[in-house]
Amino acid sequence: MVSAAAALSLTACAAVDTTSDERYSATGEVIALGGAGAGAANACFTCHGLDGAGDGAGTPRLAGIDAGYLERQLQAYADGRRDHLQMGWIAKRLGPTERRAVAIHYAGMAFAGVAPRPQAGGEQLYLHGDAAREIPACASCHGVNGEGVGPANPPLAGQPAAYLAGQLDQWRKSRRRNDPDDVMLAISQRLSPAERVAIARYAAALPGGPPRPESAEALRSAHRAATRSDAPAPPRHVPEAARAAE
């Protein structure tokens, strides 16, 4: 028979051992402001801002982006599939629970959107792609308003144009390798430097909005376009552990 004291103790433990988003968000705020194992000098807010909006230049906004997506990016930084010296160093010093917590924290922040600022040059490729080069429309995965489509395709609205252009270049060079089926690798290699900049400027100026549900057909179209490519591509990344097992 369980005593009253023991029952209270079990209840207290159960209350503490919760995995609710509220608990993770509170922990994530502490990490975002204090840096956890990465130290206060590398706390998330020092680059991404207290509101998660980024710095308007090379640092992305995190506010309102799907928590699972953000968590996967931190894991990619930690294991080297995303190449960034500072973020790789920070992510390696956060445990899986800490990465999840800080992702939930930023995902819960509101993003009000931005006033649309039409940019000439990138609209055609963003909205319609280029069938002759087997480039799908960016909007098919990232939304007409840059709002994102489903949890795996992040919103682009409100991101700095320089950051978006830089990521396209990272994909192109295979320095970012966390995209299933290498869809972004194939697309980025078909774009000229001027086109990458134009698309980045156009996407950054979009108003955003609530993310749209994932469209399976849109994703299949992007996949088909990417896998038909005969463009030369850098070899896919193989982790050291996998190479050792071969």
C-alpha positions as CSV (number, residue, x, y, z in Angstrom):
1,M,0.0,0.0,0.0
2,V,1.4,3.4,-1.0
3,S,1.6,5.9,1.9
4,A,0.3,9.4,1.5
5,A,3.8,10.8,1.6
6,A,4.9,8.5,-1.2
7,A,1.8,9.3,-3.3
8,L,2.6,13.0,-3.0
9,S,6.2,12.3,-3.9
10,L,5.1,10.4,-7.0
11,T,2.7,13.1,-8.0
12,A,5.4,15.8,-7.6
13,C,7.8,13.8,-9.8
14,A,5.2,13.3,-12.4
15,A,4.5,17.1,-12.5
16,V,8.2,17.8,-12.9
17,D,8.8,15.1,-15.5
18,T,6.5,16.7,-18.2
19,T,7.4,17.0,-21.8
20,S,4.9,19.7,-22.7
21,D,5.7,22.4,-25.1
22,E,5.2,24.9,-22.2
23,R,8.0,23.3,-20.2
24,Y,10.3,23.2,-23.2
25,S,9.5,26.8,-24.2
26,A,10.4,28.0,-20.7
27,T,13.7,26.1,-20.8
28,G,14.3,27.3,-24.3
29,E,14.0,30.9,-23.2
30,V,16.7,30.4,-20.6
31,I,19.0,28.8,-23.3
32,A,18.2,31.6,-25.8
33,L,19.1,34.3,-23.2
34,G,22.0,32.5,-21.4
35,G,23.6,30.3,-24.1
36,A,23.6,27.1,-21.9
37,G,26.8,25.1,-22.6
38,A,27.9,27.6,-25.4
39,G,28.2,30.4,-22.8
40,A,26.5,33.8,-22.5
41,A,28.7,35.3,-25.2
42,N,27.1,32.9,-27.7
43,A,23.5,33.2,-26.5
44,C,21.0,32.9,-29.3
45,F,19.5,36.4,-28.8
46,T,22.9,38.1,-29.4
47,C,22.5,37.4,-33.1
48,H,18.8,36.5,-33.6
49,G,17.4,39.2,-31.4
50,L,15.1,39.1,-28.4
51,D,12.2,38.8,-30.8
52,G,13.8,36.2,-33.0
53,A,13.6,38.5,-36.0
54,G,17.3,38.2,-36.9
55,D,19.6,41.1,-37.7
56,G,18.2,42.0,-41.2
57,A,21.5,41.0,-42.8
58,G,23.2,37.6,-42.6
59,T,21.4,36.3,-39.5
60,P,18.0,34.6,-40.1
61,R,14.8,35.2,-38.3
62,L,13.6,32.2,-36.2
63,A,10.3,33.5,-34.9
64,G,7.3,31.5,-35.9
65,I,9.2,28.8,-37.8
66,D,8.2,25.2,-37.2
67,A,9.8,23.8,-34.1
68,G,10.7,20.5,-35.8
69,Y,12.3,22.3,-38.6
70,L,14.4,24.4,-36.3
71,E,15.4,21.4,-34.2
72,R,16.6,19.6,-37.4
73,Q,18.7,22.5,-38.4
74,L,20.5,22.6,-35.1
75,Q,21.1,18.9,-35.4
76,A,22.5,19.5,-38.9
77,Y,24.9,22.2,-37.6
78,A,26.0,19.8,-34.9
79,D,26.7,16.9,-37.2
80,G,28.3,19.0,-40.0
81,R,25.6,18.7,-42.6
82,R,25.3,22.5,-42.4
83,D,28.7,24.2,-42.6
84,H,28.9,27.2,-40.3
85,L,31.8,27.6,-37.9
86,Q,30.0,29.5,-35.1
87,M,26.6,27.6,-35.3
88,G,28.4,24.3,-35.5
89,W,30.3,25.1,-32.3
90,I,27.2,26.2,-30.5
91,A,25.0,23.3,-31.6
92,K,27.5,20.8,-30.5
93,R,27.4,22.2,-27.0
94,L,23.7,21.8,-26.7
95,G,22.2,18.4,-25.9
96,P,19.2,17.0,-27.9
97,T,16.8,18.2,-25.2
98,E,18.3,21.7,-25.2
99,R,18.1,21.9,-29.0
100,R,14.4,20.9,-28.9
101,A,13.7,23.4,-26.1
102,V,15.2,26.4,-27.8
103,A,13.5,25.4,-31.1
104,I,10.1,25.3,-29.4
105,H,10.8,28.7,-27.8
106,Y,11.5,30.4,-31.1
107,A,8.6,28.6,-32.9
108,G,6.2,30.0,-30.3
109,M,7.2,33.6,-31.0
110,A,4.9,35.7,-33.1
111,F,5.9,36.9,-36.6
112,A,3.8,39.7,-37.8
113,G,4.9,39.6,-41.4
114,V,6.4,42.3,-43.4
115,A,5.0,45.0,-45.7
116,P,5.4,43.7,-49.2
117,R,8.2,45.4,-51.2
118,P,8.0,44.2,-54.8
119,Q,11.3,43.3,-56.3
120,A,11.9,43.1,-60.0
121,G,13.9,40.2,-61.4
122,G,13.0,37.2,-59.2
123,E,9.2,37.0,-59.6
124,Q,9.1,34.8,-62.7
125,L,11.4,32.1,-61.3
126,Y,9.9,32.3,-57.8
127,L,6.3,31.9,-58.9
128,H,6.6,29.8,-62.1
129,G,10.1,28.3,-62.2
130,D,11.6,27.4,-65.6
131,A,10.3,24.2,-67.1
132,A,13.0,24.3,-69.8
133,R,15.7,24.0,-67.1
134,E,13.6,21.7,-64.9
135,I,13.5,24.4,-62.2
136,P,10.2,24.1,-60.1
137,A,8.6,27.2,-58.8
138,C,9.9,28.2,-55.4
139,A,6.3,29.0,-54.4
140,S,5.3,25.3,-54.8
141,C,7.2,24.6,-51.6
142,H,7.7,28.0,-49.9
143,G,4.3,29.5,-50.7
144,V,3.2,32.3,-53.0
145,N,3.6,34.8,-50.1
146,G,6.7,33.1,-48.7
147,E,4.7,31.6,-45.9
148,G,6.1,28.1,-46.2
149,V,4.2,24.9,-47.2
150,G,4.1,22.2,-44.5
151,P,6.6,21.8,-41.7
152,A,9.5,20.7,-43.9
153,N,9.5,23.8,-46.2
154,P,10.3,26.9,-44.2
155,P,8.9,30.4,-44.7
156,L,11.1,32.8,-46.6
157,A,9.2,36.0,-45.9
158,G,11.0,38.2,-43.5
159,Q,14.3,36.6,-44.0
160,P,17.3,38.8,-45.0
161,A,17.9,38.7,-48.7
162,A,21.6,38.3,-48.1
163,Y,20.9,35.2,-45.9
164,L,18.7,33.6,-48.5
165,A,21.2,34.2,-51.3
166,G,24.0,32.8,-49.1
167,Q,22.0,29.7,-48.4
168,L,21.4,29.1,-52.1
169,D,25.1,29.3,-52.6
170,Q,25.7,26.9,-49.7
171,W,23.3,24.4,-51.3
172,R,25.1,24.9,-54.7
173,K,28.5,24.1,-53.2
174,S,27.1,21.2,-51.2
175,R,28.1,22.9,-47.9
176,R,24.6,22.5,-46.8
177,R,23.6,18.8,-47.1
178,N,20.4,18.3,-45.1
179,D,17.9,18.3,-47.9
180,P,16.1,15.0,-48.7
181,D,16.9,13.8,-52.3
182,D,19.2,16.8,-52.8
183,V,16.3,18.8,-54.3
184,M,17.8,22.2,-53.3
185,L,21.3,21.1,-54.5
186,A,19.9,20.4,-58.0
187,I,17.9,23.6,-58.1
188,S,20.6,25.9,-56.9
189,Q,23.1,24.5,-59.4
190,R,20.8,25.4,-62.3
191,L,20.5,29.1,-61.2
192,S,23.0,31.7,-62.2
193,P,24.5,34.0,-59.5
194,A,22.3,36.9,-60.7
195,E,19.2,34.6,-60.5
196,R,20.0,33.5,-57.0
197,V,20.3,37.1,-55.8
198,A,17.1,38.1,-57.6
199,I,15.1,35.2,-56.1
200,A,16.5,36.0,-52.6
201,R,15.5,39.6,-52.9
202,Y,12.0,38.7,-54.1
203,A,11.4,36.1,-51.4
204,A,12.7,38.3,-48.6
205,A,10.2,41.1,-49.6
206,L,7.1,38.8,-49.5
207,P,4.5,39.5,-46.8
208,G,4.3,36.0,-45.4
209,G,1.3,34.7,-43.5
210,P,0.1,31.5,-41.8
211,P,2.0,28.4,-43.2
212,R,0.0,26.4,-45.8
213,P,-0.7,22.7,-45.3
214,E,1.8,20.5,-47.2
215,S,1.0,19.8,-50.8
216,A,2.1,16.3,-51.8
217,E,1.8,17.0,-55.5
218,A,4.0,20.1,-55.3
219,L,6.7,18.2,-53.5
220,R,6.5,15.4,-56.0
221,S,6.9,18.0,-58.8
222,A,10.0,19.5,-57.1
223,H,11.4,16.0,-56.6
224,R,10.8,15.0,-60.2
225,A,12.5,18.1,-61.5
226,A,15.5,17.6,-59.2
227,T,16.1,13.9,-59.9
228,R,16.0,14.4,-63.7
229,S,19.1,16.6,-63.6
230,D,22.2,15.6,-65.4
231,A,24.1,18.6,-63.9
232,P,27.4,17.7,-62.2
233,A,27.0,17.6,-58.5
234,P,29.4,17.3,-55.6
235,P,29.3,13.8,-53.9
236,R,26.7,13.3,-51.2
237,H,28.0,13.7,-47.7
238,V,28.8,10.4,-46.0
239,P,29.4,10.6,-42.2
240,E,32.7,9.3,-40.9
241,A,30.9,6.5,-39.1
242,A,29.2,5.3,-42.2
243,R,32.5,5.4,-44.2
244,A,34.2,3.3,-41.5
245,A,31.4,0.7,-41.7
246,E,31.8,0.3,-45.5
